[in-house]
Amino acid sequence: MKLSGHTLPFAVLGHPIGHTLSPVMHNASFAALKLDAIYLAFDVHPDRLMPVLHSMQELGFRGVNLTVPLKEVAFAQLERNDASAILLGAVNTVAFTDQGLVGHNTDGFGFLQAMEEAFGPCLTGEHIFVLGTGGAGRAVALVSAGKGAKAITLSDVDQRRAEAVAAEIRSHHPALPVTCVDADGPIEAARAADVIVQSTPIGMKPDDPPLLPADAFQPGQKVFDLIYMYPETAFLAQARQGGATIANGLAMLLHQGARAFEIWTGKSADIEAMRQALERAVYQ
């Protein structure tokens, strides 16, 4: 069975759907480029992911995004994963090709583009401090190591998780100094860093307290919070007060989506159309 007409379908799959912003930005780019395409959202249980993906290929879908917890499921079960997915051990983008399903991960690309957009060339030769080493924080740490960081410090409420990420980085970059700090160490670790990345969920609620006080930051530092629901989280407000340059995670969401768009269509996304659509949806 094939979809009727010439419209090219794309989708985001999640359980529950991780966010509703992917359709907003992708459909904005389709419209701006006058492409006959549509991007939809579906709730898919992890146990059903692979049958659903194969059915979507039969229906004529050209590609999908995946949210937590489907990223690891896809990585483990897809027959083909590209280098970006292999590095991060997760798939957030699947391309439906003549050769079958191919898994990609655009999160690292999105982070690097967002950092350069906010701060200019950075990470190379700099000391990076990552708070939170779950899926997003792990990706940030691995990509920063690959970008030539001078040193990486990790902090997580789950010390074993931080140590596991540190061991993974060391396996790829044996000469890179990687340390983990416990619950009493983040303030000093932040003061010693050139780049600080906040990748925990703390700050998603407007009344969440900041993880670090203003005196943990100083002028010349670059501070990035992956949370994007507010222009300035409490964490970023403290960093700004301490003199650091700040940015939130909306541009990371934007650029990882734009990279997926390029993988699927072979065309450059309309970045500004996507950005404006996201900013309207999130901030207005």
N, C-alpha and C positions, 0 to 999 in steps of 0.2 A: 504494500500500500504506500502511495506517495501523496504528499501534500499537493492539493490542486493549485493551479496558478503558478506564478513565477516568484512569489515572495520567498525570500530566504529566511528560514527561522533559526534563531539562536536562543539560548536559555541559561538561567542560573538555577542550580539544583541545591536544595538544602533540607535539613531535618532538625529543627524547624528551619525555614528559610532564614539565613543569617542576616540578611538585610534586603531592603527593597530598592537600593540605590543603583544597582547594576542596570536594571531596565531603564532608569532615568537617564543615565549618561550614555549608554549604548544607543538607545533610540534617538537621543539628541544628535549623535554623530551620524546615524543612518539618515536622519532627516536633512542635516546640513549638507551631506554629500549626495543627497537625492538617490540613495540606494533603496531598492525595493526589498526591504528586510524588516524583521521585527524581532524583538528580544523579550522573552517571557520568563516568568518565575514559576517553579514547581516545587512542591514539598515531596521529597523522596527519602524513604527510609534507607539506611545504609545496607540492609540486607537485600534491597531491591535495586541497588545502584547499577550493577552491571547489566542485568536484563533490561533496565530502563534505557541505559545508554545504547545498547544494541538495537532496541526498538526505535529509538530516536533516529539512529542512523538510517534505518529502513524507511522511516517517515520523511527523510530528506533534510533533517537538521544538519547544520554546517559546523556547529560547535557549541560547547557549554562551558560555563564557569561552575565551580564547586565551592561550597562553603563548609565550615566545620560541621559535622565530623566526617564528611565525605572525602576530604583531601587524602587522608592516609589510606582509606579503603581503595580509592582509585589507584593510588601509587602501587599498592600491593597486588592488584588484580589486573591492571592493564598490561597487555603484552609488550607495548612499546612506550618508553618514557624518554624524553630528551634530557640533555645534560642539566638543564635548570631544575627539573623535577628530581633527578637523581641526587644532585647536591643537597637539596632541602628535604628529600624523603617524603615529598607530598606533591599532589597535583591540584592546582586550582583552575586549570584551563585544559579542556580536551578539544582537540581538532579532529573532525571526521574527514578522513582522507580516503583516496582510492586504495591506499595500502592498509586501511583500518584505522583504529582509534589510536591517537598519539597524545600522551600526557605531557603537559608543560607546567611550569610554575613561574608566574610573572610577578610574584610578591617581591623578590629580590630586586628585579629591574625597577619596580615601582618605587621602592625605598631609595635606590641610588638616584633615580631621576628627581624625586622629591627633595632629597638632600641637596643636590646640585642647584635645583631651582631656588631653594630657600637660602643657601649659604655659599653658593659658588663651589668650586672644586674643594672637596674635603675628604675625610676618612684616611686617605693615603698619608702615612707618616704621623698619624694622630693617635692619641690614647682615647679609646672608646669605652664608655661605661654604659652597660645595658641593664636596666632594671626590669626584671621579668624575663624568664627564659622559656616560656611556653612556645606555642607554634610560631607566633609573630616574632617574639624576642629571639628565639633560636635562629630564625631566618635572618634577622638583622645582624646577629653576631657572626654567623657563617659568611654572609655577604661582606661584612666589614673586614673580616679576616682576609677574604679573597681580594679585597680592594687594596690591601697593603697597609692595614692599620699597624701602628707602632707597638701597641699593647691593647689588650682587651680585659676589662674587669666585668664580672657578672654578679648579679644579686637576684635572689629569688627566695620567697618564703619556704619553698621546697628546696633545701640545700642539695639534695641528691639530684634533682633535675638540673640545677646549675652546674654541678660537677660533671654530669653526663654530657652537657653541651660543651663544657670546657675540654673534656676528653676528646670529643668529636673534633673540635677545632684543632687540638694538638695533633690529631692523627693526620689532618690535612696540611698543617703548618707547624711542624715540629719546633721551629726556631722562634715562633711567635710567643711572647710572654702572655699567659692567660691565667688570671687569678679569680677566685670566688670570694666574696665577702659575706659574712653572716648578717643577722638582723641589726647588729650594732655598728656595721661598717659602712653603710651607704653614704653618709654625710662626708666622711673623709675621702671615700672613693670618688664622689662627685667633685670635690674640690680639686682632686688631682687630675681630672679628665679634661680633654679638649672638647670632646663631643659626648653628650649625655642623651640617651634614648630611653624614653619611658614607654614600656610595652606591656604593662599590667593593665587589668580592667579597672583599676582604681582611678576614679575621675569620670567614669561614665555617668554617674549620678551627680547632679549639680551640688549636692551637699557632701560629697566625698571630701575628706581632708586631703591636703597635698601630701605626697610621700616625703618631700624634703622641704626644709625651711629655706628662706631667702639667703641665709648666710652659707648655704651649701654651694652657691653659685657665685660666679665672678665675671667681670667684663672679659670679653674675648672668647668665652665659651659659646658653643652652639648646642642648643637644647631642642630636641624633637620629641613631641608627644604623639604617639600613634592614634590616640583618641581624636576624633574629628567632629563630634556632635556639637561642640561649642568652639567659637573662634579662639577662645583662650580658656584653657582648663585652669583649675586652681594650681596645678603643678607648674604650668607655664607662667602663671601670674607671679609665683614665687621666683622663678628663674629670671623673669624680666626685672623684678624688683632687685635682684642680685646683680643685674647688669649684663646678663647673657642675651644673646640673640636667639629668638624663639621661632618655632613653626609647629603647626599641628599636622595631623595625619591625612587631611583631605587630599593633598596632592599625591600622596602614596596610593590612595584608592584610585584617584584619577589615572595615574600613569600605569598602574598594573592593569587597569581596564583597557587603556589605549593600546598596551602591548598585546593583550588578548585579541583585540579588534584587528590588529595588524596580522597576527598569526592566522586568524580565520579568513580574512578577506584578501590579504595581500596588499591592502591599501593602508595609507597612513590615516589614523583617526583625526577627526576635527577636534583638537585638544580644547580649543576655546569654547566650542559649543558644549562639549562635555563638562568643562569646568563651570560654565555659567549655569547649566542645568543642575549640577550638584550643589552649587552654592545656593540656588533658589530653593531646592528641596530641603537642604539641611538648615540654612540660616534664616530663611524667610517663612 
